[in-house]
């Protein structure tokens, strides 16, 4: 039995949902149980919902309600395109009720002029709750025994609104109580990703990109044989296709390699997705919903045996380098602790770190608290900030055993001014920091050297 998670582009319009239906039907022919279907919001809807919340909080109620009506029309049109008969009116009525409630929230926020994180989660969660209802209805219309499951009854989380963490013991119990009986009855449970609820029942979300994470959590909870991530690309690629025109498909890689690539910018997979699957050793497969006959990329515990020195590359744009320098760091202890306590206090993650005798350089991609961080650091060190930088990460299990590969990576980039060079303790990656303007040339050079 498999869990099939479909991204926003895989449910973007009626044609996309029709492709989803056939993918689910094919899975039914291979295994009469399930599959369990997890879906994202319709493409672009989460961004629209967050904009509605911002407009309402700024007392621009008319603009927010106009956006609400546009989303209402889009979702009702999806229902009428995919569902027929009495089910159409019943499902459309549920959609209308949800949007009426959203309109009431918008009006209230216009008075309060403040959007709490808990209210923001209530608004953001609507996208997945609506899309999963529509997909469940479309599957039933197509003759498949689907049943909608409210994700808030299945995914139990902490109360860290907008970036909640799943409570795995409670979530596993909930999934076994709510989803597993449907699978045993040979039905197709359909639930929204990204969404959960606290133990008290308050709506939460897992953070942007959290639908992939939901797919993995559900896969672990129901004991799936495989977790499938259906998206709009053929699988994990050797490079960012927006930079390298014809990257190659990576047919297989290890959990460790996939985690490195996802964390350092490979958009096809959310960084958190791998962790639940690793714990239970459940294979993850990335597939293209527009090319369902493709083999995709299989992610397993073991790396593929191949001749290529590297597995793939990933990149992050719009990162900032922060240099912290102090003469007191020399021959002293406690300096690094003070530095990272500041980043921890402002809940800002650091990607790459390099140190010398009297300085430490770090990269961040979350600039929301950067001014405050710089001010705090300035109390005990000199601080310089360099924006518009980029990170390029080359990943491969062979880096662990063959140091010459890392030297080769740096050598290929000899004409690129590198700001930082780092190799993680796992030695599965080598990461370089450069000016953002140099990223396309650097990625092209590495791809030509290792994958052409």
C-alpha positions in Angstrom: 0.0 0.0 0.0 1.3 3.4 -0.9 0.8 7.0 0.2 0.5 9.4 -2.8 1.1 13.0 -2.1 0.1 15.4 -4.9 1.5 19.0 -5.0 -0.3 22.2 -5.9 0.4 21.9 -9.7 -1.0 18.4 -9.6 -4.4 19.7 -8.4 -4.2 23.1 -10.1 -7.2 22.7 -12.4 -9.7 20.1 -13.6 -7.3 18.6 -16.1 -4.7 18.1 -13.4 -7.2 16.4 -11.1 -8.3 14.1 -13.9 -4.7 13.0 -14.2 -4.6 12.5 -10.5 -7.7 10.3 -10.7 -6.0 8.0 -13.2 -2.8 7.8 -11.2 -4.9 6.7 -8.1 -6.9 4.2 -10.3 -3.6 2.6 -11.5 -2.4 2.3 -7.9 -5.7 0.5 -7.1 -5.0 -2.1 -9.8 -1.6 -2.9 -8.2 -2.9 -3.1 -4.6 -6.5 -3.2 -3.7 -5.9 -1.4 -0.4 -5.7 2.4 -0.5 -3.8 4.3 -1.7 -3.9 7.1 0.9 -4.0 10.4 -1.0 -2.6 13.6 0.5 -3.0 16.8 -1.5 -1.7 20.4 -1.4 -3.9 23.4 -1.9 -4.7 24.4 -5.5 -1.7 26.1 -7.1 -1.3 29.6 -5.8 -4.1 29.4 -3.2 -1.9 29.5 -0.1 -0.2 32.7 -1.2 -3.6 34.2 -1.9 -4.9 33.2 1.6 -1.8 34.8 3.2 -2.4 37.9 1.2 -6.0 38.0 2.4 -4.9 37.7 6.0 -2.4 40.6 5.5 -5.0 42.8 3.8 -7.5 42.1 6.5 -5.0 42.9 9.3 -4.2 46.2 7.6 -7.9 47.1 7.6 -8.2 46.8 3.8 -11.3 44.7 4.2 -12.8 45.4 0.8 -9.6 44.2 -1.0 -9.5 41.1 1.2 -13.1 40.2 0.6 -12.6 40.7 -3.2 -9.8 38.1 -3.0 -12.1 35.8 -1.0 -14.7 36.0 -3.7 -12.1 35.1 -6.4 -11.0 32.1 -4.5 -14.6 31.1 -3.9 -15.4 31.2 -7.6 -12.3 29.2 -8.5 -13.1 26.4 -6.1 -16.8 26.2 -6.9 -15.9 26.1 -10.6 -13.6 23.1 -9.9 -16.5 21.4 -8.1 -18.8 21.9 -11.1 -16.2 20.7 -13.6 -15.4 17.5 -11.7 -18.6 16.4 -10.0 -22.1 15.8 -11.3 -25.6 15.2 -9.9 -26.6 15.7 -6.3 -23.0 15.5 -5.1 -22.3 18.8 -6.9 -24.8 20.9 -4.9 -23.8 19.2 -1.6 -20.0 19.8 -2.2 -20.6 23.3 -3.5 -22.6 24.1 -0.4 -19.7 23.0 1.9 -17.3 25.1 -0.1 -19.7 28.1 0.2 -19.9 27.6 3.9 -16.2 27.6 4.3 -15.8 30.8 2.3 -18.6 32.5 4.3 -16.7 31.7 7.5 -13.5 33.1 5.9 -15.3 36.3 5.0 -16.5 36.6 8.6 -12.9 36.2 9.9 -11.7 38.9 7.4 -14.4 41.3 8.7 -13.4 40.6 12.3 -9.7 41.1 11.6 -10.5 44.4 9.9 -11.8 45.6 13.2 -9.0 44.1 15.4 -6.3 45.2 12.9 -4.1 42.4 14.1 -3.6 38.8 12.9 -2.4 36.4 15.5 -0.3 33.4 14.4 -3.2 31.0 15.4 -5.6 33.0 13.3 -3.1 33.0 10.4 -3.1 29.2 10.6 -6.8 29.0 10.5 -6.8 31.0 7.3 -3.8 29.3 5.6 -5.2 25.8 6.4 -8.3 26.4 4.2 -6.5 25.7 1.0 -5.7 22.1 1.8 -9.0 21.5 3.5 -10.9 22.7 0.4 -8.7 20.9 -2.2 -8.9 17.6 -0.4 -12.7 17.8 -0.3 -12.8 18.5 -4.0 -10.4 15.7 -4.8 -12.3 13.2 -2.7 -15.5 14.2 -4.5 -13.9 13.9 -7.9 -12.6 10.4 -7.1 -16.1 9.3 -6.0 -17.5 10.7 -9.2 -14.9 8.7 -11.1 -16.1 5.5 -9.4 -13.4 5.2 -6.8 -14.3 4.5 -3.2 -12.8 7.7 -1.8 -13.6 9.3 1.6 -12.5 12.7 2.8 -10.6 12.8 6.1 -10.2 16.0 8.1 -6.4 16.3 8.5 -7.0 18.1 11.8 -8.2 14.8 13.2 -5.2 12.8 11.9 -2.1 15.0 12.4 -1.5 16.0 16.0 1.0 18.8 16.5 2.7 21.2 18.9 1.2 24.7 19.3 4.0 26.4 17.4 1.6 28.1 15.0 2.7 28.6 11.4 5.5 26.0 11.9 4.0 23.3 14.1 5.9 20.1 14.8 4.1 16.8 14.6 3.7 14.8 17.8 4.5 11.4 16.3 3.2 9.2 19.0 -0.2 11.0 19.1 -0.3 11.3 15.3 0.4 7.6 14.8 -2.5 6.8 17.2 -4.8 9.2 15.4 -3.9 7.9 11.9 -4.5 4.3 13.0 -7.8 5.3 14.4 -9.0 7.5 11.5 -7.2 6.5 8.4 -6.1 2.8 8.8 -9.7 1.5 9.1 -10.6 3.1 5.8 -7.6 1.4 4.2 -8.5 -1.9 5.7 -12.0 -1.4 4.3 -10.4 -1.0 0.8 -11.4 2.7 0.6 -9.2 5.6 -0.5 -8.7 8.2 2.3 -8.1 11.7 1.1 -6.7 14.4 3.4 -5.0 17.7 3.0 -1.3 18.1 3.7 0.3 21.0 5.6 -2.6 21.0 8.2 -2.9 19.6 11.7 -4.3 20.5 15.1 -3.0 20.7 18.6 -4.1 18.2 21.3 -6.8 20.8 22.2 -8.1 20.8 18.6 -6.7 24.2 17.5 -5.8 24.3 13.8 -2.1 24.5 13.0 0.1 24.3 9.9 3.5 22.7 9.4 5.1 25.6 7.6 5.5 26.3 3.9 6.2 23.2 1.9 4.7 21.1 4.7 2.5 19.0 2.5 5.4 16.8 1.6 6.1 16.4 5.2 2.5 15.4 5.8 2.8 12.8 3.2 5.8 11.2 4.9 4.1 11.5 8.4 1.0 9.7 7.0 3.2 7.1 5.3 4.9 6.3 8.6 1.6 6.3 10.6 -0.2 3.8 8.3 2.8 1.7 7.6 3.1 2.4 3.9 5.3 0.3 1.6 6.3 3.5 -0.3 5.7 7.2 -0.2 5.2 8.8 -3.5 5.6 12.6 -4.1 3.8 13.6 -7.3 4.9 16.9 -8.7 5.5 18.7 -12.0 9.1 17.5 -12.7 10.4 14.1 -13.6 12.2 13.6 -10.3 15.4 14.8 -8.5 17.6 16.5 -11.1 21.4 16.9 -11.3 21.0 20.7 -11.2 18.4 23.5 -11.0 16.6 23.5 -14.4 16.1 27.2 -14.1 19.9 27.6 -14.3 21.0 24.6 -16.3 18.8 24.0 -19.3 19.1 20.2 -19.6 19.9 18.7 -16.2 19.9 14.9 -15.9 17.4 12.8 -13.9 18.9 11.2 -10.8 17.3 7.7 -10.9 18.3 6.8 -7.3 19.9 8.3 -4.3 20.2 7.8 -0.6 18.2 9.4 2.2 21.3 11.2 3.3 22.0 12.6 -0.1 18.4 13.6 -0.6 18.3 15.4 2.8 21.4 17.4 1.9 20.0 18.4 -1.5 16.6 19.3 -0.1 18.0 21.4 2.7 20.4 23.3 0.4 17.7 24.3 -2.1 16.4 21.4 -4.2 12.8 22.6 -4.6 11.4 19.3 -5.7 11.5 18.0 -2.1 10.8 19.7 1.2 13.7 19.3 3.7 11.6 17.7 6.4 10.1 15.0 4.1 12.9 12.6 4.5 13.1 12.3 8.3 10.0 10.3 9.1 10.8 7.9 6.1 14.3 7.4 7.3 13.1 6.3 10.8 11.0 3.5 9.3 13.1 2.9 6.2 10.2 3.6 3.8 11.3 4.3 0.2 10.3 7.7 -1.2 9.7 8.1 -4.9 9.4 11.4 -6.7 7.2 11.3 -9.8 5.8 13.7 -12.5 2.0 13.7 -12.5 2.1 14.9 -16.2 4.2 11.8 -17.1 2.8 9.1 -14.9 4.6 6.3 -16.8 8.0 7.7 -15.8 10.3 6.0 -13.4 11.0 9.1 -11.3 13.6 9.1 -8.6 13.8 6.5 -5.9 15.2 7.5 -2.5 16.3 4.6 -0.2 18.6 4.0 2.7 21.4 2.9 0.4 23.1 5.1 -2.2 23.1 3.9 -5.8 26.2 2.3 -7.1 27.4 4.4 -10.0 30.5 5.8 -11.6 29.6 9.5 -11.3 31.6 11.2 -8.6 28.7 13.5 -7.6 25.0 12.7 -7.3 23.5 16.2 -7.9 23.8 19.9 -7.1 21.5 22.4 -5.3 21.5 26.1 -4.9 20.0 28.8 -2.8 19.7 32.5 -3.9 19.2 35.6 -1.8 21.3 34.5 1.2 23.2 36.9 3.4 26.7 36.5 4.8 27.3 37.8 8.3 30.9 38.3 9.4 31.6 38.5 13.1 35.1 39.6 14.2 36.6 40.1 17.6 40.2 40.2 18.9 38.9 38.6 22.1 38.1 35.4 20.2 41.8 34.6 19.9 42.7 31.9 22.5 39.4 32.4 24.2 36.4 30.2 24.9 32.7 31.1 25.0 32.8 33.4 21.9 31.1 31.0 19.5 28.5 30.2 22.2 27.6 33.9 22.6 27.4 34.3 18.8 25.0 31.4 18.3 22.9 32.3 21.3 22.0 35.5 19.5 20.8 33.6 16.4 18.9 31.1 18.6 17.2 34.0 20.5 15.8 35.3 17.3 15.0 31.8 16.0 17.1 32.4 12.8 18.7 29.3 11.3 22.2 29.3 10.0 23.1 27.4 6.9 26.9 27.5 6.6 29.6 28.4 9.1 33.3 29.0 8.7 35.8 30.2 11.4 39.3 31.6 11.7 41.4 32.7 14.7 39.4 35.9 15.3 36.3 35.7 13.2 33.3 33.6 12.3 31.2 33.9 9.1 27.7 32.5 8.8 25.0 32.5 6.1 21.3 33.0 6.7 18.4 33.1 4.3 15.8 34.5 6.8 16.4 38.2 7.0 13.4 39.1 9.2 15.4 39.6 12.4 18.7 40.4 10.8 18.9 44.1 12.0 18.2 43.0 15.6 20.7 40.2 15.3 23.4 42.6 14.1 22.7 45.0 16.9 23.0 42.3 19.5 26.2 40.9 18.0 27.7 44.5 17.9 27.8 44.6 21.7 30.8 42.2 21.7 32.1 42.1 18.1 32.5 43.9 14.8 29.8 42.8 12.4 29.7 43.2 8.6 26.7 42.1 6.4 27.0 41.1 2.8 23.6 40.6 1.0 22.8 39.2 -2.5 24.9 36.1 -2.1 24.3 32.5 -3.2 25.0 29.1 -2.0 26.0 26.2 -4.3 26.1 22.7 -2.8 27.6 19.6 -4.6 26.4 16.3 -3.0 27.5 12.7 -3.4 28.2 9.8 -1.1 31.5 9.3 -2.8 32.8 12.5 -1.3 33.2 10.7 2.0 35.8 8.3 0.6 37.5 10.3 -2.2 38.8 13.7 -1.0 40.1 14.4 -4.5 36.4 15.1 -5.6 36.1 18.1 -3.3 39.4 19.4 -4.6 38.2 18.9 -8.1 35.0 20.9 -7.3 36.9 23.9 -6.0 39.4 23.6 -8.9 36.7 23.8 -11.5 35.6 27.1 -9.9 39.0 28.7 -9.9 37.9 31.7 -11.8 34.9 32.3 -9.5 35.5 34.5 -6.5 34.4 32.2 -3.6 33.4 33.9 -0.4 33.2 30.7 1.8 34.0 27.0 1.4 32.6 24.4 3.7 32.4 20.6 4.0 30.0 19.2 6.5 30.9 16.5 9.1 29.1 13.9 7.0 31.4 14.7 4.1 28.6 14.1 1.7 28.6 17.6 0.4 30.9 20.5 -0.4 29.3 23.9 -0.2 30.6 27.2 -1.7 29.3 30.7 -1.2 29.6 33.3 -3.9 28.0 36.5 -5.3 24.6 35.8 -6.6 25.6 37.1 -10.0 28.2 34.3 -10.3 25.8 31.4 -9.5 24.7 30.6 -13.1 28.2 30.4 -14.4 29.4 28.3 -11.4 26.6 25.8 -11.7 27.1 25.5 -15.5 30.8 24.9 -15.0 30.3 22.2 -12.4 27.5 20.5 -14.4 29.7 20.4 -17.5 32.6 18.9 -15.5 30.6 16.2 -13.6 27.4 15.5 -15.5 27.9 16.4 -19.2 
